[in-house]
Amino acid sequence: MFDLSEMATAIGAHGRVARVVIAGVEGSSPREVGASMLVWADGQSGTIGGGALEYEAAAKARAMLAGSSGGAALVERVALGPSLGQCCGGAVTLWTEMFEAVPDAVAGVVARGPGDMPLAVKRVLAAARGQGIRPVPGLVAGWLVEPVAEAERQVWVWGAGHVGRALVAVLAPLPGIAVTWVDVAAERFPEEVPEGVTVVPARDPALVADHAPVGAEHLVLTFSHALDLELCHRLLKRGFRSCGLIGSATKWGRFRSRLAALGHEVGAVARIRCPIGDPALGKHPQAIAVGVVAELLRASGVAVKEKRA
């Protein structure tokens, strides 16, 4: 996936940047096709798997940045064992190119390569434009084709206390997830919020719940049990993809009774998960966050794939 927003941020902060993409894989590889990283003179973001492969690729990317103001992409097949002295038995094709501006996308697809656009790539773009078919990232007739990164899941975190902060820190870097973070006042949030997280200070968060997307996934963990209850009540009326509530079995027992008294059917109330996370991991905020996010990822039924850069 090509993250145009992250590319824009990197260019704004560092000027010209290089982007390294795994364009092809043969056998065993530390990352999948489409995994990428951005590299600039004194730093980088994203990952193509770490280790010697990433170290060497970053060094070559910096050499490109230092030695040229432009030029064609560097396409290189790297045998992980013979070339890098690694134990992996596979090989990867790395595509490294420099950017001074965010590239154009056609129908949500970024495609580029040498010479005139091949017919096979034109067909990929036609399918994206006419039928909404998003291609898988990879090489097509010598061109690199990548869909633009888009958030596939909307996760709303209600509460900016210790657990809320730990949760957002774990959720924010994950690909395909857009995080909206709600609490009662701006000062409840940390000074530095992870990139890409939408912060919503609201005097009455329950009113915000009335306008949340019906396909969103919610994690309710405010400082107030009364507010937690009101949020669950509003979200049940609004509709949701999933909803989790932090708390004990005792708290959930009381909430079930109160939500029933508010007119919600037993089956509807049962859609709310409480407690959330993995109690075996303990009650430290970061431990709770790890358990909750693992639960969310398992519920999706889809393995996480890197979207970075």
ABEGO torsion letter per residue (X at the ends): XBBAAAAAAAAAAAEBBBBBBBABBBEBBABBBGBBBBBBAABBBEBAGEEAAAAAAAAAAAAAAAABAEEBBBBBBBBAAAAAGBABABBBBBBBBBBABBBBBBGGBBBBEBEBBBAAAAAAAAAAAAAGBBBBBEBBGGBBBBBBBBBABBBBBBEABAAAAAAAAAAAABBGBBBBBBBABAAABBABBBBGBBBBBBABAAAAAAABBAABBBBBBBABAAAAAAAAAAAAAAEBABBBBBEBAAAAAAAAAAAAAAGBBAAAAAABBOBBEBAAAEABAAAAAAAAAAAAAAAAGBBBBBABX
